[in-house]
Amino acid sequence: MTWQSGLRADGKTFLVTGANAGIGYFAAEQLAASGATVVLGCRDTGKAELAMRVIRERVEGARLRRVRLDLSDLSSLPATVDALGVDSLDAVVLNAGILLSGPERRVSPQGHELMFATNHLGHFALVAHLAPMLTAAVGSRVITVGSFAARSERLDLSDLQSEHDYRSKRSYGRSKLAQMLFGFELDRRLRARGSATASIVVHPGGALDALTPARPPLFTPTTAQRLRALPANIVLHGKHSGAHPIVRAVLDTEITSGQLWGPRVFGLRGQPHHETPHPHMTDPDTAAKLWTAGSALTGVDPFDRATSAP
């Protein structure tokens, strides 16, 4: 079975974070073709509306909704979940993320380092708020989108938010590693409780804008950009292809909880396949300590609805 095999998801509802651009957009577009209702969770509602318009131009009968979602602001998440207006949710794709390039360390409204707050803490808290809806859906799934960059990073549990040594690219890689550790730890805790919800970790490989098909007015690469990127096509691919592991993890019921999926060719390009994660991505001790820290920093826990939001 491959992701292209026309798998249907009529009657199901999927939430994709960061769905107005890049890999998140293509995941939403491809999932819309399955017949499911796809909710685009985006910080900018205008960009979400534009993305929905583009998807409808390409997917006949697309069932789409949007909610405003700002993962960097933990206090906003309960209202976002309420705005979903559903009793059950079949899958959430934890895709949204930011990569800051400047040398200055920036912080979220709650004072957390901004990449760690957006890429990890916001998703951790979002899953906690969504837990009742995921539990209510038979065979629901949490799809955590990691990054190839996480392979070369290691968490510093004594400096999770880069307060003492901030380097933007390293902090980004560590935030994505934190997300992958969370996805595997979520699987362990779901299995320990006998839950039917699955936690699957994916990564898009090396996905370049210049190798991505145009979606005007969202994105239109120039001829010069495409020509310059042609040599990279040997080892990398576009963001439409980077979305394929996500879509397969959502739709393919043969994929089971706790698995890692990414591109077949060196983990950088090609069709989705089942990978063996690097040990530092699944280390139970590190993941448990990260989970404890995440719960303390966000004030919520996916398995404890009694905790209070910050």
C-alpha positions in Angstrom: 0.0 0.0 0.0 1.3 3.5 -0.8 0.0 6.9 0.0 -1.0 7.3 -3.7 -3.5 4.4 -3.5 -6.6 6.6 -3.2 -7.2 6.0 0.5 -10.4 7.6 1.6 -11.2 9.4 4.9 -14.8 10.6 4.3 -16.5 11.7 7.5 -13.2 12.2 9.3 -11.8 15.4 10.6 -8.1 16.3 10.6 -6.3 19.4 12.1 -3.1 20.5 10.4 -1.0 23.1 12.3 0.8 25.6 10.1 -1.3 24.7 7.1 -1.1 28.0 5.2 2.4 27.5 3.7 5.1 25.0 2.9 4.8 21.4 3.9 1.8 22.1 6.0 -0.1 23.5 3.0 0.7 20.5 0.8 -0.3 18.1 3.6 -3.7 19.9 3.9 -4.1 19.9 0.1 -3.3 16.2 -0.2 -5.5 15.2 2.8 -8.4 17.2 1.4 -8.3 14.9 -1.6 -9.2 12.0 0.8 -12.6 13.4 1.4 -11.9 14.3 5.0 -12.7 17.7 6.6 -9.3 19.4 7.0 -9.0 22.2 9.5 -6.2 24.6 8.8 -4.7 25.8 12.1 -2.9 29.1 11.3 -1.8 32.2 13.2 -2.8 34.5 10.3 -6.4 33.9 9.4 -6.1 35.9 6.1 -3.3 33.5 4.9 -5.5 30.6 6.0 -8.4 31.9 3.9 -6.0 32.2 0.9 -4.7 28.7 1.3 -8.2 27.4 1.5 -9.1 29.2 -1.8 -6.0 27.6 -3.5 -6.9 24.1 -2.2 -10.5 24.4 -3.5 -9.1 25.4 -6.9 -7.2 22.1 -7.0 -9.4 19.7 -5.1 -13.0 19.5 -6.2 -15.4 19.4 -3.3 -12.7 20.0 -0.7 -14.1 20.2 2.8 -12.1 22.9 4.6 -12.3 25.0 7.8 -9.8 27.2 9.6 -9.1 28.1 13.2 -6.7 30.8 14.5 -3.8 29.0 16.1 -0.9 30.8 17.7 1.3 28.0 19.2 3.7 30.6 20.7 1.0 31.9 23.1 -0.1 29.1 25.4 -2.9 31.2 26.8 -4.6 31.3 23.4 -4.9 27.5 22.9 -8.1 26.8 24.9 -10.0 29.2 22.7 -8.6 27.7 19.6 -9.7 24.2 20.7 -13.2 25.5 21.6 -13.3 27.1 18.1 -12.9 23.7 16.5 -16.5 23.0 17.4 -16.1 19.2 17.2 -16.6 16.5 19.8 -14.1 14.2 18.2 -10.9 14.6 16.1 -9.5 11.8 14.0 -6.0 13.2 13.6 -3.9 16.2 14.4 -0.7 16.9 12.4 1.8 18.8 14.6 3.6 20.5 11.7 3.9 24.3 12.4 7.3 25.6 13.3 9.6 28.6 13.0 13.3 28.9 12.2 14.7 32.2 13.3 17.9 33.4 11.6 18.9 36.4 13.7 21.5 36.3 16.5 19.1 37.7 19.1 17.2 35.3 21.4 13.5 36.0 21.3 10.8 34.9 23.7 7.1 34.0 23.7 4.4 35.9 25.6 5.0 33.5 28.5 8.7 34.2 28.4 9.9 31.0 26.7 12.5 30.9 24.0 10.4 31.4 20.8 11.4 28.4 18.7 11.2 26.0 21.6 7.9 27.6 22.6 6.3 27.4 19.1 7.8 24.2 17.8 7.6 22.1 21.0 5.8 23.6 24.0 2.8 24.8 22.0 2.3 21.4 20.4 2.7 19.7 23.7 0.0 21.9 25.2 -2.2 21.6 22.2 -2.3 17.8 22.4 -3.2 18.2 26.1 -6.2 20.4 25.2 -7.2 18.1 22.3 -7.0 14.9 24.4 -10.8 14.5 25.0 -11.5 14.9 21.3 -8.8 12.5 20.3 -10.0 9.9 22.8 -13.6 10.3 21.4 -12.5 9.3 17.9 -11.9 5.6 17.2 -8.4 5.0 15.9 -7.3 8.7 16.2 -3.8 9.7 15.5 -1.2 12.3 16.6 1.3 12.9 13.8 4.5 14.7 15.0 6.5 16.3 12.3 10.2 16.2 13.2 13.2 17.3 11.1 16.3 15.8 9.5 18.2 18.5 11.6 17.4 16.6 14.7 19.8 13.8 13.8 22.8 15.9 14.6 21.5 17.6 17.7 21.3 16.5 21.4 19.2 18.1 24.1 20.8 20.0 27.0 18.2 19.3 29.7 19.9 21.9 31.9 19.4 24.6 29.2 16.3 23.6 27.2 15.5 27.2 26.3 19.0 28.2 25.2 19.2 30.8 28.0 23.0 30.3 28.5 24.1 29.6 24.9 21.8 30.7 22.1 22.6 29.7 18.5 19.6 29.9 16.2 20.2 26.9 14.0 21.1 24.7 17.0 18.1 25.9 19.0 15.9 25.1 16.1 17.3 21.6 15.7 16.9 21.0 19.4 13.3 22.1 19.3 12.6 19.6 16.6 14.4 16.9 18.4 12.3 17.7 21.5 9.2 17.2 19.3 10.4 13.8 18.1 11.2 12.7 21.7 7.7 13.9 22.6 6.1 11.8 19.8 7.9 8.6 20.9 7.2 9.3 24.6 3.5 9.9 23.8 3.4 6.5 22.1 4.8 4.8 25.2 2.3 6.5 27.5 -0.6 5.8 25.2 0.3 2.1 25.1 0.8 1.9 28.8 -2.8 3.2 29.3 -4.2 0.9 26.6 -5.3 3.8 24.5 -6.4 3.3 20.9 -4.9 6.6 19.8 -1.7 6.3 17.8 1.4 8.5 18.0 3.5 8.5 14.8 6.6 10.5 14.1 7.5 11.7 10.6 10.0 13.9 8.9 9.9 15.5 5.4 13.6 15.0 4.5 15.2 17.8 2.5 12.4 19.9 1.1 13.3 22.9 -0.9 11.0 25.8 -2.1 12.7 25.9 -5.5 11.8 22.2 -6.1 8.2 22.8 -5.1 5.4 23.2 -7.7 3.8 26.6 -7.8 0.6 27.4 -6.0 -0.1 31.0 -7.0 -0.6 33.3 -5.3 0.7 31.5 -2.3 4.0 30.5 -3.9 5.5 30.9 -7.4 9.2 30.0 -7.8 11.0 31.9 -10.5 12.6 30.2 -13.5 16.0 31.2 -12.2 15.3 29.6 -8.8 14.2 26.4 -10.4 17.3 26.2 -12.6 19.6 26.9 -9.7 17.9 24.1 -7.7 18.1 21.4 -10.5 21.4 19.8 -9.2 19.9 19.5 -5.7 17.1 17.4 -7.1 19.5 14.5 -7.1 19.4 14.3 -3.2 16.5 16.6 -2.2 12.9 17.1 -3.2 10.1 19.7 -3.0 7.7 20.5 -0.2 4.9 18.7 -1.9 7.0 15.5 -1.6 8.0 16.4 1.9 4.3 16.2 2.8 4.0 12.6 1.7 5.1 10.9 4.9 2.6 13.0 6.8 -0.3 12.1 4.6 0.6 8.4 4.6 0.9 8.4 8.4 -2.5 10.0 8.7 -4.3 7.7 6.2 -2.5 4.4 6.1 -4.0 2.2 8.8 -1.2 -0.3 8.4 1.2 2.2 10.0 1.2 1.7 13.8 1.9 3.8 16.8 5.5 4.4 17.7 6.9 4.3 14.1 9.0 6.8 12.3 8.4 7.5 8.6 10.4 9.6 6.2 11.7 9.7 2.6 13.3 6.5 1.4 16.5 7.8 -0.2 19.0 8.6 2.5 16.2 10.1 4.5 16.3 13.1 2.2 14.0 12.4 -0.8 11.8 9.8 -2.3 8.7 7.8 -1.3 7.8 7.4 2.4 9.2 4.4 4.2 9.5 3.1 7.7 12.7 4.2 9.3 14.6 3.1 12.4 15.0 6.2 14.6 18.4 7.1 16.0 18.7 6.1 19.7 18.9 9.7 20.9 15.5 10.4 19.4 13.8 7.8 21.4 15.8 7.7 24.7 13.2 7.0 27.4 15.0 8.8 30.2 15.6 12.0 28.2 12.0 11.9 26.9 10.5 11.4 30.4 12.5 14.4 31.8 11.5 16.5 28.8 7.9 15.6 29.4 8.1 16.6 33.0 9.7 19.9 32.0 7.0 20.5 29.3 4.2 19.9 31.8 5.8 22.3 34.3 6.4 25.0 31.7 2.9 24.8 30.1 0.8 23.9 33.1 -0.9 21.1 31.3 -0.3 17.4 30.6 -1.9 15.3 27.8 -2.8 12.7 30.5 -3.9 15.0 33.3 -6.8 17.3 32.5 -6.8 18.5 36.1 -3.7 20.7 35.6 -4.3 24.4 35.0 -3.2 26.4 32.0 -0.6 29.1 32.6 
